[in-house]
Amino acid sequence: MTDERLWQLDKTAFASTDGSGQVMSGPLSEQFVELTRLLLTASTPAQVLQQIIDAAYRVVPGADLVSVTLRAADGTFHTPVATEKVAVELDAVQYRAGTGPCVDAAASGSPGHVRSDDLAHETRWPDFSQAAVRHGFTAILSTVLLPEATPPRLPGALNIYSRRPDALGPVAQDTALLLATHGSLALAGTNAVSRADLEARHLRRAIESRDVIGQAKGILMHRRGLTADEAFDLLRRTSQDLNIKLAELASTLAARHTELDGL
């Protein structure tokens, strides 16, 4: 808990201002430079997007959750990368409603950023605001992101969620804009973002996860005399109790089942 509090203070000090309003370099300045270097040297769109959200989470004051919104040629939106799964769910609420900060920031003619400092009292996007507050997020900042170097250059958005009202102020806004600008330039230097390519990446992960879960189920069925459904329920309950991902638990069991007793 102490480490988390110090980290938040460190993030806040990253780009603090003095009494005259001048921006001062904080303790994260050197790390920001390094993250920017990594962002610009990424060789694929997927790597660039991952660098964007990792950098935003580390250096944007108030950031508790980060995602990227992209728009396909048919006008549909999707979230290819996020720091946590809940971001994908909250982004999807906006896509279904056809409105929300992610959608508005990525829309043609976007003002460049969309922000809400207190979602508990937000009236522009009732469905999204209620969902965000239920998950404990009370502020959001979405900054336009241009993921394609060639026409039609459909804009996307860098989305930053905070658990604290008024946490994503002008400093966070400027830092996010800087990251989104560098991210757009880095994406322009790679192949155009392809939804099929990104979805294939996630599909491979899903297949790998399914395979290892199948192995773990087989081990439990053999060792414990369980049915397939019972084995899966045991895995699911154990992953929840231990607060680790189901695929990670299954991978550990498959790799070290001879060492594990009492599962």
Salt bridges, closest charged atoms under 4 A:
GLU34 OE2 - ARG37 NH2 2.64
GLU89 OE1 - HIS135 NE2 3.85
ASP117 OD1 - ARG115 NE 2.98
ASP118 OD2 - HIS121 ND1 2.91
GLU122 OE2 - ARG124 NE 2.86
GLU199 OE2 - ARG195 NE 2.81
ASP211 OD1 - ARG210 NE 3.98
ASP233 OD1 - ARG236 NH2 3.53
GLU259 OE1 - ARG256 NH2 2.83
ASP261 OD1 - ARG223 NH2 3.82
